[in-house]
Amino acid sequence: MNQSVSPTEIHQPDAIHLVVLTGMSGGGKTVALRALEDLEFYCVDNLPTALLPELVAAVSHGSAPGGRRNIAVGVDVRNRGEDFLRMPTVLSELAAAGVQVHLIFLDCRDEVLIKRYSETRRRHPLSALGLSLADAIVEERKLLRPLIAIAEKVIDSSELNVHQLRRLVATDYAAATEGLTLMFQSFAFRRGLPLDADFVFDARCLPNPHWEPRLRPLSGKDAPVREYLESQPLVEEYFNDTVRWLDAWLPRFESDDRSYVTIAIGCTGGRHRSVYLVERLAAHYRARHEGALTFHRELE
């Protein structure tokens, strides 16, 4: 996998950012596009290359004040073959016009792609040509050569699940969004601390739903667990104190040109208390118009 894009490379709030997502079918393009949609990018899938300049112009000068500054487009082998040959020229012209262009290629090993298609029972886009799945993958790699050759970043999703891929894309491109993007992550202390956390909160002191037999198989996303935790005064006090602390210190990070911050909350098993707090904190900050994403390490 190529090295991650530095946030400082794309942290230009006044610029128009165009992220073009392409790559192997089954490599994770749709997941990546949804991650950018969560960051309030204007997202379009399977757009013909010739329409890219029109899309950028229409979206960036739309009816909303100032228009939308962040756009993401999915391109794959459903596009016509000549689209891949024209793409380098079109992207160069957009870059010359001042658009910050980011071409991301989602790759994956052939054997993993074959396994994914077998598990999902989906048809490869090139299967209509009468090709076997293996031959379709080979042909697809040939068609996409002009794009991988000019990609800013290549992500190999072979060893990533959908949640890890979503998180990787979100943290790389949060810098193109306005304001501070928050990544709330739940985890289990018994499996170790998240290595990329900026702040770690310990929720093991709170009442544990694990000891309630009817709640044990559930998670902090389920209504019975939420109701149990919300009935505990200590949980409410913990949540309010955490919000007060974050409200006091997150503006310091934003003023220091940080584009995203990862806040990890851990409990013993990473299923109940930490998951509940992550979901509640993310909802709290989304309501205040700040970007907030969630990732539950043990649930994934």
Phi, psi and omega per residue, in radians:
M1 nan 2.367 3.109
N2 -1.150 2.774 3.130
Q3 -1.106 2.527 -3.118
S4 -1.095 2.634 3.080
V5 -1.283 2.292 3.111
S6 -1.234 2.343 3.133
P7 -0.999 -0.551 -3.124
T8 -1.169 -0.383 -3.137
E9 -1.272 -0.416 -3.093
I10 -2.113 0.087 -3.113
H11 -1.473 1.343 3.067
Q12 -2.253 1.576 -2.972
P13 -0.978 -0.547 -3.070
D14 -1.512 -0.153 -3.082
A15 -1.414 2.728 2.972
I16 -1.575 2.162 3.140
H17 -1.850 2.199 3.069
L18 -2.041 1.988 3.075
V19 -1.793 2.080 3.093
V20 -1.802 2.050 -3.135
L21 -1.787 2.176 3.121
T22 -2.491 -3.108 3.108
G23 2.383 -2.941 -3.056
M24 -1.223 2.404 3.055
S25 -1.070 2.193 -3.045
G26 1.634 0.009 -3.104
G27 -1.507 -0.198 3.076
G28 2.027 0.269 -3.098
K29 -1.067 -0.746 -3.125
T30 -1.114 -0.701 3.105
V31 -1.090 -0.771 -3.140
A32 -1.121 -0.684 -3.140
L33 -1.129 -0.681 3.119
R34 -1.194 -0.590 3.087
A35 -1.097 -0.703 3.110
L36 -1.245 -0.574 3.076
E37 -1.089 -0.648 3.086
D38 -1.112 -0.447 3.104
L39 -1.571 0.233 3.070
E40 1.199 0.506 2.912
F41 -1.275 2.579 2.987
Y42 -1.432 1.989 -2.960
C43 -1.944 2.370 3.072
V44 -2.370 2.324 3.134
D45 -1.834 2.514 3.021
N46 1.039 0.868 3.136
L47 -1.612 2.304 3.063
P48 -1.048 2.478 -3.087
T49 -0.969 -0.709 -3.074
A50 -1.066 -0.391 -3.092
L51 -1.593 -0.062 -3.110
L52 -1.026 -0.870 3.128
P53 -1.039 -0.665 3.128
E54 -1.166 -0.691 3.123
L55 -1.103 -0.820 -3.134
V56 -1.044 -0.777 -3.136
A57 -1.121 -0.771 -3.081
A58 -1.187 -0.736 -3.076
V59 -1.315 -0.755 -3.073
S60 -1.266 -0.351 3.098
H61 -2.063 0.637 -3.084
G62 -1.294 -2.970 -3.045
S63 -1.260 -0.442 3.125
A64 -1.231 2.613 3.133
P65 -0.969 2.102 3.131
G66 1.406 -0.171 -3.126
G67 1.208 -3.092 3.105
R68 -1.624 2.340 -3.068
R69 -1.711 -0.230 -3.070
N70 -2.154 2.145 -3.050
I71 -2.269 2.429 3.065
A72 -2.269 2.388 -3.082
V73 -2.295 2.355 3.056
G74 -1.695 2.341 3.133
V75 -2.324 2.248 3.116
D76 -2.585 -2.942 -3.020
V77 -1.241 -0.054 2.998
R78 -1.235 -0.398 3.051
N79 -1.219 2.786 3.120
R80 -1.194 2.613 -3.064
G81 -0.955 -0.672 -3.112
E82 -1.196 -0.318 3.107
D83 -1.037 -0.691 -3.100
F84 -1.193 -0.571 3.126
L85 -1.301 -0.546 -3.121
R86 -1.466 -0.349 -3.045
M87 -0.978 -0.827 -3.140
P88 -0.978 -0.711 -3.131
T89 -1.177 -0.789 -3.124
V90 -1.106 -0.746 -3.138
L91 -1.176 -0.647 3.091
S92 -1.102 -0.714 3.126
E93 -1.144 -0.690 3.103
L94 -1.152 -0.712 3.111
A95 -1.119 -0.676 3.115
A96 -1.150 -0.436 3.123
A97 -1.500 0.029 3.070
G98 1.787 0.023 3.110
V99 -1.375 2.345 3.066
Q100 -1.430 1.824 -3.032
V101 -1.718 2.310 3.117
H102 -2.280 1.934 3.119
L103 -1.733 2.046 -3.085
I104 -1.976 2.226 -3.116
F105 -1.908 2.099 3.095
L106 -1.623 1.927 -3.101
D107 -1.905 2.948 3.136
C108 -2.923 2.540 3.122
R109 -1.145 2.569 -3.066
D110 -1.007 -0.758 -3.079
E111 -1.165 -0.536 3.102
V112 -1.262 -0.703 3.093
L113 -1.047 -0.770 3.139
I114 -1.082 -0.713 3.121
K115 -1.129 -0.742 -3.138
R116 -1.102 -0.741 3.111
Y117 -1.149 -0.621 3.121
S118 -1.156 -0.686 -3.108
E119 -1.265 -0.674 -3.090
T120 -1.562 -0.306 -3.126
R121 1.064 0.482 3.064
R122 -1.485 2.749 3.101
R123 -1.626 2.443 3.059
H124 -1.226 2.473 -3.119
P125 -0.978 -0.460 -3.115
L126 -1.638 0.063 -3.130
S127 -1.174 -0.359 3.114
A128 -1.135 -0.298 3.115
L129 -1.435 0.026 -3.137
G130 1.475 0.293 -3.116
L131 -1.574 2.602 2.968
S132 -1.214 2.883 -3.123
L133 -1.046 -0.787 -3.137
A134 -1.076 -0.751 -3.140
D135 -1.201 -0.610 3.117
A136 -1.118 -0.677 3.114
I137 -1.147 -0.724 3.104
V138 -1.094 -0.788 -3.141
E139 -1.124 -0.675 3.138
E140 -1.096 -0.719 3.121
R141 -1.058 -0.673 3.120
K142 -1.113 -0.773 -3.096
L143 -1.147 -0.562 -3.049
L144 -1.585 0.021 -3.127
R145 -0.960 -0.715 3.139
P146 -1.077 -0.448 -3.104
L147 -1.523 -0.729 3.132
I148 -1.157 -0.445 -3.133
A149 -1.194 -0.437 -3.091
I150 -2.003 0.163 -3.084
A151 -1.139 2.390 3.041
E152 -1.228 -0.586 -3.074
K153 -2.575 2.379 3.041
V154 -2.014 2.161 3.118
I155 -1.911 2.082 3.046
D156 -1.575 1.931 -3.072
S157 -1.599 0.188 -3.040
S158 -0.981 -0.687 -3.073
E159 -1.838 0.219 -3.106
L160 -1.867 2.423 2.948
N161 -1.523 3.057 -3.021
V162 -1.102 -0.575 -3.100
H163 -1.285 -0.666 3.091
Q164 -1.168 -0.690 3.112
L165 -1.149 -0.781 3.118
R166 -1.015 -0.746 -3.113
R167 -1.192 -0.691 3.133
L168 -1.077 -0.821 -3.140
V169 -1.146 -0.752 -3.090
A170 -1.083 -0.774 -3.101
T171 -1.259 -0.548 3.114
D172 -1.185 -0.649 -2.995
Y173 -1.945 0.182 3.023
A174 -1.087 -0.463 -3.092
A175 -1.132 -0.356 3.141
A176 -1.422 -0.159 -3.121
T177 -1.600 2.797 3.103
E178 -1.428 2.423 3.114
G179 1.426 -3.065 -3.065
L180 -1.619 2.240 3.058
T181 -1.666 2.295 -3.113
L182 -1.894 2.272 3.031
M183 -1.894 1.926 3.092
F184 -1.655 2.203 -3.060
Q185 -2.243 2.292 3.031
S186 -1.694 2.676 -3.141
F187 -2.797 2.931 3.070
A188 -1.831 2.234 3.126
F189 -1.055 -0.550 -3.095
R190 -1.186 -0.262 3.096
R191 -1.834 0.159 3.049
G192 1.697 2.781 -3.135
L193 -1.328 2.547 3.001
P194 -1.121 2.290 -3.030
L195 -1.268 -0.397 -3.034
D196 -1.820 0.245 -3.105
A197 -1.316 2.377 3.018
D198 -1.473 -0.645 3.095
F199 -2.316 2.485 3.106
V200 -2.199 2.204 3.092
F201 -1.995 2.417 -3.082
D202 -1.811 1.995 -3.117
A203 -1.785 0.232 -3.083
R204 -1.221 -0.237 3.127
C205 -1.400 -0.142 -3.074
L206 -1.514 2.753 3.072
P207 -0.949 2.394 -2.992
N208 -1.833 1.982 3.094
P209 -1.071 -0.291 -3.134
H210 -0.994 -0.541 -3.075
W211 -1.477 0.013 3.008
E212 -1.707 1.931 -3.041
P213 -0.901 -0.664 -3.100
R214 -1.277 -0.359 -3.107
L215 -1.699 -0.306 -3.011
R216 -0.972 -0.792 -3.096
P217 -1.331 -0.122 -3.094
L218 -1.580 -3.117 3.084
S219 -2.245 3.055 3.129
G220 -1.153 -0.128 3.066
K221 -1.473 -0.297 -3.041
D222 -1.483 2.503 -3.060
A223 -0.997 -0.771 -3.138
P224 -1.048 -0.652 3.111
V225 -1.211 -0.738 3.111
R226 -1.048 -0.789 -3.120
E227 -1.107 -0.692 3.111
Y228 -1.086 -0.842 -3.091
L229 -1.212 -0.635 -3.135
E230 -1.224 -0.301 3.103
S231 -1.485 -0.082 -3.099
Q232 -1.693 2.009 -3.130
P233 -0.988 -0.607 -3.117
L234 -1.134 -0.624 3.118
V235 -1.155 -0.758 3.124
E236 -1.093 -0.715 3.119
E237 -1.126 -0.722 3.132
Y238 -1.100 -0.803 3.138
F239 -1.058 -0.834 -3.104
N240 -1.131 -0.690 3.104
D241 -1.150 -0.662 3.119
T242 -1.135 -0.768 3.113
V243 -1.075 -0.755 3.134
R244 -1.077 -0.716 3.140
W245 -1.148 -0.802 3.138
L246 -1.121 -0.710 3.127
D247 -1.080 -0.548 -3.121
A248 -1.350 -0.566 -2.982
W249 -1.904 -0.441 3.137
L250 -1.062 -0.669 3.091
P251 -1.035 -0.499 3.102
R252 -1.161 -0.663 3.118
F253 -1.237 -0.681 3.133
E254 -1.119 -0.696 3.127
S255 -1.225 -0.279 3.116
D256 -1.642 0.324 3.096
D257 1.134 0.478 3.006
R258 -1.398 2.368 -3.121
S259 -1.668 -0.439 3.091
Y260 -2.640 2.668 3.132
V261 -2.356 2.365 3.115
T262 -1.791 2.158 -3.127
I263 -2.002 2.001 -3.091
A264 -1.816 2.371 3.102
I265 -2.175 2.147 -3.059
G266 -2.032 2.656 2.972
C267 -2.430 -2.955 -3.033
T268 -1.149 -0.906 -3.077
G269 -1.817 -0.181 3.128
G270 1.234 0.432 -3.086
R271 -2.058 -0.562 -2.985
H272 -1.950 -1.329 -3.018
R273 -1.103 -0.832 -3.100
S274 -1.174 -0.688 3.130
V275 -1.119 -0.786 3.122
Y276 -1.031 -0.824 -3.107
L277 -1.148 -0.695 3.111
V278 -1.076 -0.815 -3.134
E279 -1.114 -0.720 -3.103
R280 -1.223 -0.715 3.120
L281 -1.140 -0.733 3.131
A282 -1.084 -0.757 3.117
A283 -1.108 -0.674 3.128
H284 -1.064 -0.785 -3.080
Y285 -1.390 -0.496 3.023
R286 -1.106 -0.664 3.139
A287 -1.144 -0.342 3.138
R288 -1.763 0.306 3.023
H289 1.179 0.464 3.003
E290 -1.846 2.479 3.099
G291 -1.118 2.275 -3.126
A292 -2.494 2.147 3.124
L293 -2.029 2.804 3.132
T294 -2.248 2.616 3.070
F295 -2.606 2.169 -3.122
H296 -1.942 1.731 -2.973
R297 -1.054 -0.769 -3.042
E298 -1.386 -0.484 3.116
L299 -1.286 -0.415 -3.096
E300 -1.501 nan nan
